[in-house]
């Protein structure tokens, strides 16, 4: 385990420089907003979802001050700092989170600001510090437990599921357990089979857990704050490759009061011909695929689920009623996974009657993740594969 930790330190020495992925929507004055909404009475979803409009005028929290670049790494750092400032019962614990500022620099500066009683370095013993965090939560504190990778959380899965997720139910609703387990999930680059599992479906199948999987900096900040405040055990699945990616965010996102409700999806791009639903880094690939499809006059709607459990099934159903086609995209294994759940939900709702083609699943390969870069690329979704799946639902050559 020590050698693994050393290797992870080397991985994060790469540049923290960021490149914008998805420019934010330009701000619109309230008069223009009213005119747009009169012409299009609510669902031009893509235009409105970016600003999450709730009325005809400017919201009190909105701003005309433009946007600011924010990396996912800094969004997570801000979220933890603001919640620790807001609530003294919140603390952070994990390997190298304090003196080293976090294996991925997510907790940079928190030790200096809050001290070693609230930012706690641990030995390399996941079962130990996970159990300690669950016990602290049962005693009324609000721990944030960082795993250097969620693959290491398998050492502590008994504490997470049997001690954390089930206690509220088994105590007849008298004993809440507010703990947030967070860290990188899924494959990074060249970390091989034992460090590349996507745990969204694993944890999504467990009653008593909430499972969050953010894509953008806005998602990361708003959802982490919501997770820390939520009284349930929350699994917060980040993506290591996304840490250095930068997104333009509004002043509202930078506010200490910014929170995104768990269980609400976001329409990242509106479309009419096919729905692409995904989470985490694969949302980026779906957006790239949608851009390519647009050049062929195919309009793809991209749904960023943001939350695995609870899942915003109504958002998917609403989109399918409009597009009549659906492609799910994730990096998990094909069997018993995220895509399988999407298919089942569509079969069991009125969305099934609106389908003009079978649901397509784009997943990771049914193989332990290869170490070689070329093979690793073949093992996970890429825009080209998503494009083929979308065209298949449209009965077009692919």
N, C-alpha and C positions, 0 to 999 in steps of 0.2 A: 504493500500500500504506500509506503514511503517513496518508493521509486516512481509510482504512478503520480503521486503528488508533485514530485520534482519535474516529471515530464509535463504535467499540466502548467507548471510555472513557466516552462520554456515556451509553451504554446502561446501564452498571453503576452510575451515580449514582442510579438509582431505589432506593427503600427496600429495605433488607435485612430488613425485618420479615417474620416468617413466620407462617403459619397452619397448625395441625395438619391433616394429611391423614388418617392412619389411626392411631387410638389403639392402643397396644400392648395385648396381652392382659394381663389382671390376673394377678398372680402367684398360684400355687396351692401350698398347703403339701404336703409330700411325702405325708402320709397321704391327703389328698384325691386326689392324683395316683395313688396305688396303687389306690384304690377305682375311679377312673375307668378305669384301664387294665384292671382285672379285668373290669369290665362291657363294655368295648370293647377287646378285645385288639389293638391297634395301629391299624389305619387308621380312626380318626376323624382324618384327616390334618390338617384345618384347625386343630383344637384343639392338636394336638401340635407342628405344624410351627413355630408362632410361637416356641416355647421350644426347639425342636430337641432333644426328649428322646431320650436314648439308653439309659436304664435305668429301673427302677421307682422310684428315689429321686431326691433332688435331686443334680444334678451338682456337682462341686467348684467349678466356675466360676460356678454360679448364685447368685442372691441374692434375699433377701426384702426388699430395700431399696427396692422400687418402681422407677419409671421416671423418666427425665430427658429433657426435650425436646432434640433435637439437629438442627440443619439439615444438609442435604447438604453445604453449603459447609464447615461446621465439621468434619464427618466426614472429608472429604477432607484438610483441613488437619491434623487430628489424625493421620491415617494417614501422611502424608508426614513429619511431625515425629517420630513414633515410630520410623519405619523409618530415618530419618537419624540418630536418636539411637542406635538399635540397631546400625547398620552404617555405618562411616565411609566405605565405598566408594560409598554412595548419594549422589547429588547431583541438583539440580534445575536445568534450563536451559530458557530460553525468552524470549519477548518480554515485557518488563515484569514478570517474576516476582519481581524483587528490590526495587528502590527504590520501585516503585509498588505493591508487595504483591500483584501479579497483576492482570490485567485484570478479573477477577471476584472479587478478594480471596481467592482460594483459598490463596495462599502467604503470607497475612498473618502477619508476625512471623518468618518463617523466616530472612530475611537477618540480622536482629538476633541471632538465636539461633545460626546456623551460619556466618555470615560470607560474604564475596563469592567465596570459592573453592568453596563448595558450593551457593550459590544465585546463579546467573549470568544476568545480563541479556544479551540478544543483539541484534544488529541485526535489521532486518526482512528476514531471508534464510533462509527455511525450509530450502531445500536445503543451505545451509551448516551451520546448527546441528544439523539432523537427521543429516547425515553425520558431524559431530563426535561426536554421541551414539552413533551406531553404532560408530564407531571406538573410542570410549572403552569401550564394552561388549565389543568384541573384545579389548581390552587388559586386561579383567578388572574394570572398574568397573561400577557399576549405575546408569546414568542414568535420570532421569525427565525426559522431553522433553515440555514443554507447548506445544500449539498454541492460539493464541488462538481458533481454530475449526478443526475438522477439514477444513473446506473449503480452508483454507490449506495443509493437508498434501498437497494435490495437487501443490504446487510441489516436494515432496520424495518423491513416491511411488516413484521409482527407488531412493532410499536405503532406504526402509522395506522394500520387497519384494525387490529384487535384491541389495542389500547385507545387509540385516538378516535377512529371513525365510528366505533360501535358503542362507546360509553354513554353518549347522550340517550340513545334508544334503550340500552340495557338498564339505565338508571331511571327509566320512566320519565325522562325529560327533565330531571332535576339537576343533572351535572353536565353543563356545556363544556366544550373543549375548543377554545379559540387559539389555534396554532396555524401558522402559515408555513408550509414547506415549499421552498423555492430553490431554483437552480437550473442549469442548462439541461435540456432534454433532447433526445434524438441524436442524430449523427452530426459531428462537426466536420472535420476534414482530416482524413488519415489517422483516425483513432481506433479503427478496427472494430471487430465484432462485439467485444465486451464493453465498449464505451459508446454504443451507437443506437441502443434501443429507443423507440418512441413509446412512452408510457401513457399516452393519452387514453388509449382504449383500456389498458390495464386498470388504471385508477378510475376511469369513467364507469366501470362495471360495479363499483363498490358503493352500496348505500351508506350514507353518512359523510361522504366526501363531496366537496365542490372542486371542480377541476377547471382551471383557467389556462388558456393558451394564447398569449397576446402576439400580435404581429408588429405593430408600429410603436413609435415612442409614445404616442397618445394612449394607445392600448396599455402599454407597459406601466405608465404612471397611474392612470385612472383605475385600472383593474387591480394593481398591487395595493393601492390605498383601500379599495373596496374589500380586498381579501383580508387585509390586516384588521379591518373593522368588523368583518363578518364573524358571528359567534361560532361558526362551524369550523371543522378541519378543512383547510383549503390547500389544494395542490396547485402550485403556480409554476407552470412549465414554460421556461424560457428557451431561447435558441442561441447557442454560443456564437454562431456566425453573424447573427443579427445585432450583437452587442455594439459593434462599431458603426452600424448603419445610421444615417441621419435622416430625420424627417422634419419638414417645416410644420411647426405647431403655432397655434394662436396664443395670445396672452392668457386666455381662459385656461388653457392646459397648464400653463406655468403657475397658475394660482394654487395656493395651499388648499383651497376648497374644491379643487377639481376631482371628481370621482365618477367612474363609469359603473353603472349597475351590472352585477354579474348576471349572465344569462341573456344578454341582449346583443344580437348580431349587428353588423354594420354592412351596408351596401357600399363597397369600395368603388364599384363602377356599375352604372345602370346599363341594362341591355334588354333585348326583346326576343332573341332567337334561342339562347341556351343559357342555363344557369351553371356557373362553376362555384362550388361551395368548398371552403377549405379553412385552415387555421394555421397560425404561426408562419414560418418562412414560406410555406407553399402558397400563401396568398400572393406573394411577390411573383411566383411563377405563373399563377393564374392571371395576374394582371398583364404580365408579358405575353401570355398566350392570347388574351383578349385583344391586346394591341395588334398582334399579328393577324388575328381573325378579322379585325375591323378592316384591314387592307383588302380583304376578300369579301367585303360587304356582309360579314357575319357579326351580329351584335351580341356580345356575351355579357351577361350580368355576373359580377363577382361578389360573392358573399364571404365576408370575414366573420366566422362564427364567434371568435374571441373566447367563447366559453364552451367547454365540452360537456360539462354537467353543472347546472342545468343547461340543456341545449335549446336554442331558440328555434324550435321546429316550426312555429307559425311563420317565421320569416322565410324559411325554405319553401313552405307550402305556398305562401303568397307569390314568391318568385316563380315557382313551377307553374302556377295558374296563368302566369303571364307568358312564360317562354315555352312551356310544354316539353321541356327537355332538361335533364339534370346530369351533371358530372361531379362526382365527389373526388377530392384530391387530398391525399395524406401520405405520410412517410412510414406508416406502420406496416405490419405484415398484412397480407390480403385476407387471411382466415380470421374470422371472429373479430374484425376490427372496426375502425371508424366508418369506413365505407359501407360495411355490412349493416351497421346501425342506421345510417342514412337511408339505405334501401328499405329496411324494415319500417322505418317511420313513414316513408312515402307510401309504402304498400298499405299501411294501416290508417291513412288519412284520406281526405277527399282529393288530395293531390294526385292520387293514382288515376283518377278518372280524367285528368287533364294531360297525362303523358301521351306524347306521340311517338315515343321510342323508349326502349328499356333504359333504366338508369345505368350509367357507366361508372366504373370505379377505376381510379388511378391510384396505385399504392406503391409501397416499397416492394422489393422482390422477396420471394419466399426463400430466403437464404441468409445466414449470418452475414453481417455487413463485411465486405471485403476490405482489406487494407490498401491494396493497390488503387491508385487514383482513378485509373481508367475503368476498373471494375466497379469501384464505388459509385461512379457516375451512372453506370447502368443499373445500379440497385435502387435508385430513388427517382421520384418524378422530376421531369424537366419540362419546359414549355412545349417542346416538340411533341411529347407524348400526350400532353393535355390537349393540344390542337387536334391530334388524331382522334382522341376520344370524343371531342366536341363534334367533329365532322361525322363521326360514326353515328351519333344521335340524330344528325341532320340527313343521314343517308347520302352523304357526299363522298367522293373518292378521297381516300386518305393514305 
